[in-house]
Amino acid sequence: MAQTDRFRWRADVDSRHLAATWTLFLAVLAGAWIVTVRLAVRMGVGPGIMGMTVIAFVAVWTAMMVAMMLPSVIPVAAAWSIYRERSPSQLLCVMRSGSFTLGFFLVWAVFGFLGYVAFAAAGNAVSEHPESGRWIGSAIYLFAGLYHLSPPVRRCVRHCRNPLDHAFCVHAVDRSRLRSAQAGSRHGGHCVVCCLGLMSIMIPLGMMNLFLLVALTVLIFGELFLTKGVALHNIVGVALIAFSFLAFFGGVLLPGVSPISGGMQ
């Protein structure tokens, strides 16, 4: 299906129906980035969980995911809000897209608990064995690259590039009140599988690395919405494998697994 077909707005739906939806989303996106930037500046780039409790970690993680993932979710949630609706009101659009988005980020919040374990383990390893940082970083980059190019991830990328063919159609016949959240959580699950490799490089590069957060936001959006998104996906996978060899020699690729990064474990 052509890229323009995936999110083509129906001719019988006036753009004014989505005005409130887009306004709300943009306000949330701006707020999420303000919070993320302030946290990144205050906390800096350090190894592990940087002294955060599990609840604090998941809260910070979720805020970062909203900032990074929302640009890629907005078009999908907006399309869902008018899916199979003849004349949706602005309130209906906001409710459906909002529920879809909450379901999507609930999956990412739950995944944050697993992220806490991974970051804590890496931080502890670096603290006890400082020289292990380059080995940990190289292994993570290699995993990220191979995972990114694996067949299961390719299938999930096809889903995320064509959500109207998958999550939407599966739940379109479900008339329950939770169908929007269910569709969003299904889409979020596929997104987690797609992005696991990319998110794993936050360990060697540092969770609060602002440059990395911006780069991941752009890459994820590009893979999903650019015509050459699949090619970009493949290039990123190969680059990550190359980084695994470069990271072995240390340098700028390992601030998150370096005991001298200035952060707390």
C-alpha positions in Angstrom: 0.0 0.0 0.0 1.4 3.4 -0.9 2.5 5.7 1.8 -0.1 8.3 0.8 -2.8 5.6 1.1 -2.1 4.7 4.7 -3.1 7.9 6.3 -5.2 9.5 3.6 -7.9 11.6 5.2 -11.4 10.7 4.1 -13.0 13.4 1.8 -16.2 13.4 3.8 -14.5 14.3 7.0 -13.9 18.0 7.4 -10.5 18.9 8.8 -12.3 20.9 11.5 -13.3 17.7 13.2 -9.7 17.1 14.0 -8.8 20.6 15.1 -9.2 20.0 18.8 -7.3 16.7 18.5 -4.3 18.2 16.8 -4.3 21.1 19.2 -4.3 18.8 22.2 -1.6 16.5 20.8 0.7 19.4 20.0 0.3 20.9 23.5 1.1 17.5 25.1 4.1 17.1 22.8 5.5 20.5 23.7 5.0 19.8 27.4 6.7 16.4 27.1 9.8 17.9 25.4 10.0 20.7 27.9 10.0 18.2 30.8 12.5 15.9 29.0 14.9 18.7 28.2 14.8 20.0 31.7 15.4 16.6 33.1 18.3 15.9 30.7 20.0 19.2 31.6 19.6 18.7 35.3 20.6 15.0 35.4 23.3 14.9 32.8 24.6 11.8 31.1 25.5 9.0 33.5 25.6 5.2 33.8 22.8 3.1 35.0 19.7 4.4 36.7 21.6 7.5 38.1 20.2 7.0 41.6 16.5 6.9 40.6 14.0 4.6 42.3 12.0 2.3 40.1 9.0 4.6 40.3 11.0 7.7 39.4 12.7 5.8 36.6 9.4 4.7 35.0 8.0 8.2 35.4 11.0 9.7 33.6 11.0 6.9 31.0 7.4 7.5 30.2 7.9 11.2 29.8 10.7 10.6 27.4 8.7 8.1 25.4 5.9 10.6 25.1 8.3 13.1 23.8 10.0 10.7 21.4 7.1 8.6 20.2 4.2 11.0 20.1 5.3 12.6 16.7 4.9 9.1 15.2 1.7 8.3 17.1 -0.2 11.5 16.3 -1.1 10.7 12.6 -2.1 7.2 13.6 -4.3 8.2 16.5 -5.9 11.0 14.4 -6.7 8.5 11.7 -8.1 6.1 14.2 -10.4 8.8 15.6 -12.2 9.1 12.3 -12.0 5.5 11.3 -15.4 4.3 10.1 -17.2 7.4 11.5 -19.5 9.2 9.1 -19.5 12.5 10.9 -17.4 12.5 14.0 -17.7 15.4 16.4 -14.6 17.1 17.8 -15.3 15.6 21.2 -15.5 12.1 19.7 -12.3 12.6 17.9 -10.5 13.7 21.0 -11.9 10.8 23.1 -11.0 8.1 20.5 -7.6 9.5 19.7 -6.8 10.1 23.4 -7.9 6.6 24.4 -5.8 5.2 21.6 -2.8 7.1 22.7 -3.2 6.2 26.4 -3.3 2.5 25.4 -0.2 3.0 23.3 1.9 4.6 26.1 0.6 2.3 28.8 2.6 -0.5 27.0 5.7 1.7 26.9 5.3 2.5 30.7 5.1 -1.2 31.5 8.2 -1.8 29.4 9.9 0.9 31.5 10.1 -1.6 34.4 12.1 -3.9 32.2 14.2 -1.0 31.2 14.9 -0.3 34.9 16.3 -3.8 35.4 18.5 -3.5 32.3 19.9 0.0 33.2 20.5 -1.0 36.8 22.3 -4.2 35.8 24.6 -2.2 33.4 25.2 0.5 36.0 26.1 -2.1 38.7 28.5 -3.9 36.3 30.3 -0.7 35.4 30.6 0.3 39.0 32.1 -3.1 40.1 34.2 -3.6 36.9 35.0 -0.3 35.2 36.8 -1.9 32.3 33.6 -3.9 31.4 32.0 -0.8 30.0 33.4 -1.2 26.5 32.5 -4.9 26.4 28.9 -4.1 27.5 28.6 -1.3 25.0 30.0 -3.3 22.1 27.7 -6.2 22.9 24.6 -3.9 23.1 25.4 -2.3 19.8 25.8 -5.7 18.2 22.6 -6.9 19.6 20.8 -3.8 18.6 22.0 -4.0 15.0 21.3 -7.7 14.5 17.9 -7.4 16.3 17.0 -4.4 14.1 17.6 -6.4 10.9 15.9 -9.6 12.1 12.8 -11.0 10.3 10.4 -10.5 13.3 11.3 -6.8 13.6 10.8 -6.4 9.8 7.3 -7.8 10.1 6.5 -5.4 13.0 7.9 -2.5 10.9 5.4 -3.5 8.1 2.6 -3.4 10.7 3.7 0.0 12.1 3.9 1.4 8.5 0.4 0.1 7.7 -1.6 0.3 11.0 -4.9 0.7 9.1 -4.4 -2.8 7.8 -3.7 -4.4 11.2 -4.6 -3.0 14.6 -7.4 -0.8 13.1 -9.2 -3.5 11.2 -8.8 -6.1 14.0 -10.6 -3.8 16.5 -12.9 -1.9 14.1 -15.6 -4.6 14.7 -15.2 -4.4 18.4 -17.9 -2.1 19.8 -16.7 -2.2 23.4 -15.8 1.1 25.1 -12.2 0.0 25.4 -11.7 -0.7 21.7 -9.6 2.5 21.2 -7.3 1.7 24.1 -7.1 -1.9 22.9 -6.1 -0.8 19.4 -3.6 1.6 20.8 -2.0 -1.0 23.1 -1.8 -3.4 20.2 -0.1 -0.8 18.1 2.2 0.0 21.1 3.2 -3.6 21.5 4.3 -3.8 17.8 6.1 -0.5 18.3 8.0 -1.8 21.3 9.1 -4.8 19.3 10.2 -2.5 16.5 12.2 -0.1 18.7 13.7 -2.5 21.3 17.0 -2.5 19.5 17.1 1.3 19.2 16.1 1.8 22.8 18.8 -0.6 24.0 21.5 1.8 22.8 20.3 4.2 25.4 22.3 2.1 27.9 25.8 2.7 26.4 24.9 6.3 25.2 23.1 7.3 28.4 19.4 7.5 29.2 19.4 11.3 29.4 21.5 11.9 26.4 19.5 14.7 24.7 21.2 14.4 21.4 20.3 10.7 21.3 16.7 11.4 22.2 16.4 13.8 19.3 18.1 11.4 16.9 15.9 8.5 17.9 12.8 10.7 17.5 13.8 11.6 13.9 14.9 8.0 13.0 11.7 6.4 14.3 9.5 8.9 12.5 11.5 8.5 9.3 11.3 4.7 9.4 7.6 4.8 9.7 6.6 7.6 7.4 9.2 8.2 4.8 8.8 6.5 1.4 12.3 5.1 1.8 11.6 4.2 5.5 12.5 0.5 5.0 15.8 1.4 3.4 16.5 3.8 6.4 15.6 0.9 8.7 18.2 -1.3 7.1 20.9 1.4 7.1 20.4 2.0 10.8 20.8 -1.7 11.5 24.1 -1.9 9.6 25.3 1.3 11.3 24.6 -0.2 14.8 26.7 -3.3 13.9 29.5 -1.0 12.8 29.2 0.9 16.1 29.7 -2.3 18.0 33.3 -2.5 16.7 34.0 1.2 17.1 32.6 1.1 20.6 35.2 -1.4 21.7 37.8 1.3 21.5 35.7 3.6 23.8 35.1 7.3 23.1 31.9 9.1 22.5 29.9 5.9 21.9 30.1 4.8 25.6 29.2 7.7 27.9 26.4 5.7 29.5 28.7 2.8 30.6 31.7 4.9 31.7 32.4 5.3 35.4 33.7 8.8 34.7 30.5 10.0 33.0 29.6 12.1 36.0 26.3 10.3 36.8 25.4 8.2 39.7 24.8 4.5 39.5 
